[in-house]
């Protein structure tokens, strides 16, 4: 089993490679991998967009992926600031 540590292409969390999932259709690069938490969004996207045309799917997936990536970056920044200020999370 491959214990190589990789990074989720959506949220940036670390995971073992064997725990990763295919991010299509949210991300088009077949080399990208997502964590189990982000895979829930990938699966929901697949279900909601089933039957949609290629252009609509690509457009909506790009928006969802950008929102997830930005939200994850904001979350990481908030946690870093809290650590630097010695603030414990509730």
Residue frames as qw, qx, qy, qz and C-alpha x, y, z in Angstrom:
[[0.000, 0.889, 0.458, 0.000, 0.00, 0.00, 0.00],
 [0.426, 0.468, -0.009, 0.775, 1.30, 3.46, -0.89],
 [0.413, -0.712, -0.415, 0.387, 1.83, 5.65, 2.19],
 [0.356, 0.206, 0.137, 0.901, 3.13, 8.62, 0.18],
 [0.021, -0.669, -0.460, 0.584, 1.73, 11.90, 1.60],
 [0.228, 0.372, 0.476, 0.764, 0.02, 14.12, -0.96],
 [0.081, 0.264, 0.288, -0.917, -2.03, 17.34, -0.83],
 [0.339, 0.625, 0.695, -0.107, -5.73, 17.67, -1.64],
 [0.297, 0.240, 0.396, 0.835, -6.12, 19.76, -4.78],
 [0.193, -0.731, -0.452, -0.474, -9.20, 21.50, -3.35],
 [0.508, -0.842, -0.126, -0.133, -8.64, 22.14, 0.35],
 [0.256, 0.746, -0.510, 0.343, -4.89, 21.67, 0.71],
 [0.739, -0.507, 0.374, -0.240, -5.10, 19.07, 3.48],
 [0.126, 0.501, -0.853, -0.078, -2.51, 16.31, 3.65],
 [0.901, -0.028, 0.231, -0.365, -3.45, 12.67, 3.17],
 [0.498, -0.251, 0.785, 0.270, -1.94, 9.33, 2.27],
 [0.237, 0.275, -0.589, -0.722, -2.07, 8.76, -1.46],
 [0.148, -0.177, -0.960, -0.159, -4.15, 5.59, -1.08],
 [0.054, 0.535, 0.662, -0.523, -6.84, 7.63, 0.76],
 [0.109, 0.380, -0.171, -0.902, -7.25, 10.06, -2.15],
 [0.527, 0.519, 0.658, -0.144, -10.06, 10.24, -4.66],
 [0.347, 0.307, 0.538, 0.704, -10.65, 11.21, -8.28],
 [0.020, 0.460, 0.307, -0.833, -11.81, 14.87, -8.44],
 [0.102, -0.070, -0.589, -0.799, -13.57, 14.76, -11.80],
 [0.444, 0.673, 0.323, 0.496, -15.70, 16.63, -12.79],
 [0.271, -0.931, -0.116, 0.213, -14.74, 19.40, -10.30],
 [0.197, -0.744, 0.486, 0.415, -11.12, 19.40, -11.45],
 [0.797, 0.541, -0.130, -0.236, -10.15, 18.45, -14.99],
 [0.230, 0.646, -0.725, 0.068, -6.54, 17.38, -14.33],
 [0.919, -0.111, -0.343, -0.163, -6.50, 13.59, -13.97],
 [0.571, 0.220, -0.574, 0.544, -3.35, 13.87, -11.84],
 [0.273, -0.444, 0.305, -0.797, -5.18, 15.88, -9.15],
 [0.460, -0.261, -0.842, 0.112, -6.46, 14.05, -6.09],
 [0.361, -0.567, 0.052, -0.739, -8.91, 15.07, -3.35],
 [0.063, -0.171, 0.834, -0.520, -9.34, 14.10, 0.29],
 [0.086, -0.375, -0.923, 0.011, -12.33, 12.18, 1.63],
 [0.063, 0.605, 0.443, -0.659, -14.06, 15.35, 2.86],
 [0.207, 0.484, -0.294, -0.798, -13.79, 17.08, -0.52],
 [0.049, -0.021, -0.923, -0.381, -14.84, 13.90, -2.28],
 [0.157, 0.539, 0.749, -0.352, -18.31, 14.38, -0.76],
 [0.236, 0.691, 0.011, -0.684, -18.57, 17.62, -2.79],
 [0.096, 0.326, -0.762, -0.551, -17.27, 15.85, -5.89],
 [0.064, 0.245, 0.966, 0.048, -19.87, 13.11, -5.51],
 [0.200, 0.661, 0.512, -0.512, -22.69, 15.61, -4.91],
 [0.184, 0.597, -0.313, -0.715, -21.58, 17.54, -8.00],
 [0.026, 0.103, -0.909, -0.404, -21.65, 14.37, -10.09],
 [0.120, 0.453, 0.869, -0.160, -25.18, 13.57, -8.93],
 [0.182, 0.718, 0.290, -0.606, -26.56, 17.07, -9.43],
 [0.199, 0.628, -0.396, -0.639, -24.95, 17.56, -12.85],
 [0.418, 0.059, 0.879, 0.223, -25.79, 14.16, -14.32],
 [0.406, 0.640, 0.638, 0.136, -27.26, 14.72, -17.74],
 [0.037, 0.905, -0.003, -0.423, -25.96, 18.30, -18.03],
 [0.730, 0.653, -0.039, 0.198, -24.14, 19.25, -21.20],
 [0.778, 0.016, -0.155, 0.608, -20.34, 19.51, -21.18],
 [0.203, 0.519, -0.043, 0.829, -20.20, 23.31, -21.25],
 [0.539, -0.675, -0.079, -0.497, -22.65, 23.71, -18.35],
 [0.905, -0.343, -0.172, 0.182, -20.82, 21.07, -16.33],
 [0.644, 0.198, -0.141, 0.726, -17.44, 22.72, -16.90],
 [0.049, -0.624, -0.003, -0.780, -18.78, 26.19, -16.00],
 [0.688, -0.628, -0.075, -0.356, -20.48, 25.08, -12.78],
 [0.910, -0.197, -0.174, 0.321, -17.56, 22.86, -11.71],
 [0.471, 0.390, -0.156, 0.776, -15.10, 25.73, -12.16],
 [0.297, -0.658, 0.043, -0.691, -17.20, 27.95, -9.90],
 [0.859, -0.482, -0.109, -0.136, -17.63, 25.26, -7.22],
 [0.847, 0.019, -0.183, 0.498, -13.90, 24.41, -7.24],
 [0.258, 0.511, -0.147, 0.806, -12.88, 28.09, -6.97],
 [0.526, -0.653, 0.007, -0.545, -15.26, 28.63, -4.03],
 [0.930, -0.338, -0.127, 0.072, -13.95, 25.53, -2.23],
 [0.717, 0.204, -0.177, 0.642, -10.32, 26.50, -2.80],
 [0.025, 0.595, -0.124, 0.793, -10.86, 30.07, -1.60],
 [0.695, -0.598, -0.047, -0.396, -12.85, 28.97, 1.45],
 [0.926, -0.186, -0.169, 0.280, -10.12, 26.48, 2.39],
 [0.502, 0.367, -0.177, 0.763, -7.44, 29.15, 2.03],
 [0.283, -0.650, 0.060, -0.703, -9.44, 31.53, 4.25],
 [0.869, -0.458, -0.124, -0.142, -9.88, 28.77, 6.81],
 [0.831, 0.024, -0.202, 0.518, -6.14, 28.02, 6.88],
 [0.224, 0.523, -0.135, 0.811, -5.35, 31.74, 7.24],
 [0.545, -0.647, -0.021, -0.533, -7.78, 32.07, 10.15],
 [0.928, -0.328, -0.141, 0.106, -6.24, 29.08, 11.92],
 [0.665, 0.242, -0.186, 0.681, -2.72, 30.44, 11.40],
 [0.065, -0.621, 0.097, -0.775, -3.72, 33.82, 12.83],
 [0.752, -0.567, -0.074, -0.328, -5.38, 32.15, 15.83],
 [0.906, -0.119, -0.188, 0.360, -2.24, 30.11, 16.48],
 [0.448, 0.397, -0.159, 0.785, 0.00, 33.17, 16.25],
 [0.271, -0.582, 0.093, -0.761, -2.24, 35.10, 18.64],
 [0.067, 0.102, -0.882, 0.455, -2.56, 32.15, 21.05],
 [0.609, 0.004, 0.134, -0.782, -6.31, 31.98, 20.58],
 [0.239, 0.011, 0.971, -0.022, -7.87, 28.57, 21.11],
 [0.357, -0.134, -0.593, -0.709, -10.64, 27.47, 18.84],
 [0.542, -0.106, 0.444, -0.705, -14.07, 27.00, 20.45]]
